[in-house]
Amino acid sequence: MKKNNRQLCFYSFTVTLLTLLLLFWHYGYAPFGDNSLASHDAGIQYLNFYSYFKDVLSGKNSLTYTFSKTLGGNCIGVFSYYLTSPFMLLSVFFKKSQLHSFFDLLVILKLSLASFTFCWFLIGRFRKYLADRSDLVKNSCIVILSVSYGLCQYNIAQSSNLMWLDGVYMLPLILLGVYRLLYSGSVWKLTVPVALSILFNWYIGGINCLFSGIWLLLELCIYLISSDFSKKAISHCLRSIARYLTAMISGVLCSCVLFLPTVSAMRNSNRGALDFSTLLNFNFTGNFSTVLSNYVFGSVSKEGSVSLFCGTFAITGLIALFLSGKVSARLKTVLGSFAVLFVMILYWEPFYTVFSLFKAVSSFWYRYSYLTIFGILFIATFFYLAFLDKESPFILIRSSVIFAGLLLLLRHNAKGDNALQQTCTTVLIAFFTAAAFSIFTAFTRQQLNLYRWTAFIAAAGLILGSTAYNTKLLMDEYHVSEDASYKLYSAITQKQISDIQNMDQSLYRISQTTTQKMLPSNTTSNYDEAFAFNYRSISGYTSSPDDNQRDFLEHIGYTKCGENMNITNASVIGADALLSVKYTLSPYKINGLEEVSSIDNDQDKKIYRNPYALPMGLIYTDSRIKNEEADISNPFEYQNYLYSLLYGKKVSVYEPLDFSRTSEGDSKKHKAQSYSIDLKQGNYVFYGNIPWDALMDKAMLTVKNKYKTRYSWWLAPSVFYIPADQNESQATVSISSKAGYYIRPDAEQFYGLNLDTLSQVTQKISSSQPDELTIENGYVHAVCNATSDNQRLYLSVPYDKGWNVYLNGKKASYDLIDNCMYSIPLEKGENTIEMKYTCPVLYAGIAVSVFGILLTITVTLAENKKRRFKK
């Protein structure tokens, strides 16, 4: 790249960088203040994953398998989706308490790099229009449009999904590779960015790959109209399509080192299933007119209404191209048709399905709208670089007037507190920006240096100022103010976990009843703190869950929520004991758990020990219990079944309670229902479960007027704790919903956990443990002495196809308890059991990637040889 071109890329990067740094400094974003762009899922999930990644880099956790993921599981899907950006390596320079600063820094760097790569694209794509490297107008346009790409609406609105921004800065390199493939036949220049984009984030990389096919069609159409559809041109296009397919296949093959293991991991749940049903739904979602009516400062994307704001300079340039008499009708037709297509990919259901990678989307609307923004900026660039110098510069004023008229027409009924202000501000900025730039262009042609520089400063100030203003408005919309609270919480929780692990170095799991982010309804989705603080968990919320674990957790009382998690913040002592949960962090006392006094508990959350927790490995005798049918619809009876299985005969640690119900409202749609429950006398802990057939809007559960929780809805538990004082004989529970509720008829469950029985049962079960037991991330070793041939080793290790089980050095058979936990048959005498974990298809992925790299090298060498032969 020539020196001047490199400077333009540097200017684009620097302007974006300085703009963001000034905004972050002035408005107090980390590291300058308490605000941060780590909102939504970033605060709930991603910061925890970043802490985990730091532990991986320091050798404290595993990249392929970790017990920090729910009950333990393959973590390659978490890594490939959230953590493969090369910028993640910068995490080594930040403490775990400084992750908001790290997050904001990565936003700044990725958006600045997006401006850089877009500038690189413009220079490479429009190089024939840049013969005069000192052309101030064109150079200014390149920098302005590049900064507009880096600070477009999508990039700020989706900054919380930091891993998606890697796809934003990789897209220009992929599309430049498409252009170069067409005009120079260079396959590797497309293969390399495709492979890197998939490696940096396979999800957004897949979207980029799909869009590159549309972009190839656009470039082919532009090439054909400039070649008058000659036979030679058509033949060249066919060869280019073949090269494109070769490049894309090679790029995907090169990425298989991560892509194949990720696909394998995703198949462990319904999250890996694809939905093709809407491909035959040819309806539109939303109204096309919202593309323009929502093109205002501070606008946000909502279902049916996308925001594509990337500056008024871009939209006036796009309109000017279609107003210009210097642009051929053919080119207008091509660019106009593809402009419609770029909008259709957002609103037409088949396109929406394809670009959502065949998955239903219910949040973060238009998560690929940066593609359409790229198209807007591309068409605007076509005008500014190819036709502005042939046109009257004041065409931009006409364009801005048309834009203003259309915007006022479409938004005359716009509602909202800031609707009028948004519209008027956008209209005025569009007009004055167009006027200032038109004057700058006119004076440049007349070589009037003083006036030219004055107009340039005015135009640049308006454009950059308005871009910064829109960025500020979106930052106000998409931010949190919790850097200080996060640092405090992180320090306290890390100390508590470390104190537990230093005190007790045996094998166990830890749970929590509250997390950093709790909603007023006493619910949370913050289930990834085990990743952050590196402990064995029962919780998890990732893009690649394991359904066998989620089913097992639901069967014992921790209900599934959506496709990603189970609700595990309501401690169920019997279930926790089965899962080897020895310690629970909770701000409130739970009957049956013992407060750990040997650790400083002067915190919001105290540490409680479960004295009934079973070891993670134990020997039990095979019995007829396993052949009995277990009731998975009743978590209390199902726990009784599991305890009976391990105990060797039928036991009931949970005992049903008598209750009566009272309903209010009509017979079909009760709006309130209350229960009077007879409590057993003795050493009991009481629980309830009210199964539902459909989610109930805003339903609330009230337990003894002591606490309320959301129920039968998103993030709500199923099994709930009923606090009771000693000798208390009655408890009341009520559920209500303004919209009515859908309780399963006669399916309510109220039980008392007999702690005396539980103690007796767990002591007996725990008495038969392996002589040696080691359970680490990806490795299990046990030595057992079996007194008979019908004994088994139970391991609180969930099934995964990556585990290989060996008994006395030979590959062993095994059974699964509820399709989840391992049960390994033992031979009479001494048994040495080893389990070794290998990430499924990882080595196959490595082999395929090596093949892809060799294929790319071979094709490149063949291309170079062919060019030398032609010369």
Disulfide bonds with the S-S distance in Angstrom:
none
